[in-house]
Amino acid sequence: MKVRFLKPAQLEVDDAVVWYNSQSFGLGTQFLDEVDRSIRRIVTFPLSSAEIEQDIRRCLLSRFPYGIIYGIDSGTVIIVAVAHLHREPRYWIDRLLEQKTSM
């Protein structure tokens, strides 16, 4: 199964890595490792995460307060957001509409 990040989701990962590295040396790398482990879990068991919207799921990271918001389209996992869980909920919902209109 392929994995594709929407650009805003990739920027969220990049920003979080920079922020965590500014807090403690190597913490950004640990965050990135956790994201990688979660994506591997998603690819292996794509339907095991909680469905939070129709055809949209959220996989929670174990150590960091983030969830990977994703959908599945034609054998590809599409990462819609890497969302901090203590910030505005559902801020990423407009990305779904943008994604559908670009197809």
N, C-alpha and C positions, 0 to 999 in steps of 0.2 A: 504494500500500500504506500502511495506517495504522500508526502506532507508538503503543504504550501501555506506560507504565512501571508496574510494580507499585510500591506506595507505598514499600516498603523500598529498592527500587532508586533511586527518586527521592531519598530521604533520603541514600543513599550518595553520589550526585552532589553534592547540596547540601553535605554534610559535607566532601567532598574539595575543593570550591571554597573553602570557608572556610579549610580547613587550608592549601592552597596559597597563598592570598592572605596568610595570616599569615606565610608563609615569605618571600615576595617579592611586592612590589606588581605586580599584573597576572598573576601566575602562575595564579591561579584561573580567570581569563578564558581563558588559553591552554589550560588543562585542559578547560574547557567547550567551546572551539572544537574541540579534538581529539575529544571525545565526539560532538559534532555531525557532524564529518566521518566518523567511524566509523559512526554511525547512517545517514548518507546512503549510505555504501558497503553497509551491510546491506540497506537498502531496495532499492538498485539490483541487488545480487547476493546475495539472501538465503541461497542454499545454498552460497556460496563459503567460508564460515568453517568451521573444523574442528568436526566433530560430537564432543562430549565425553560426551554421554549420548544415549540414544535420543530423537531429535527436539529435542535441545538443542544449541545451537552457541555457540562463543566467538569473538568478534572482538577481536583484540588491538589496543590503542591503540599508535600508533607511538612516541610520545615519553614516555609515562607508563606506570608498571608496573601497568596495569589491563587487564581484559578485560571486554567487554560480553557477558553471558550472556543468550541469548535463545532463544525458540521462535517458531514461526509457527502461528497458528490462524485459519482462515477469512480469509486475506488480511490479517491483522494481525500485525505483529511485536510480540511481548510481551517487554519487557525485564525479565528476572527479577532480575538483579543487575548492578551495576557493581563488579566485584570486584578488590580489590588482589591482585596475583599473589604477593605474599610473605607473605600471611596464611593463615589456616586454609583449606585447600582444601575445596571442596564444602559450605561452611557454608550455602549458599543452597538446598540440595537440598530442605529442608522446604517451601520456598516453592512448589515444584511441586505438592506434595500439597495445600497450602492452596488453590492456584489451581484445581486440578481439583475440589475439593469445593465451591468457590464458584460453579462454572458450572452 
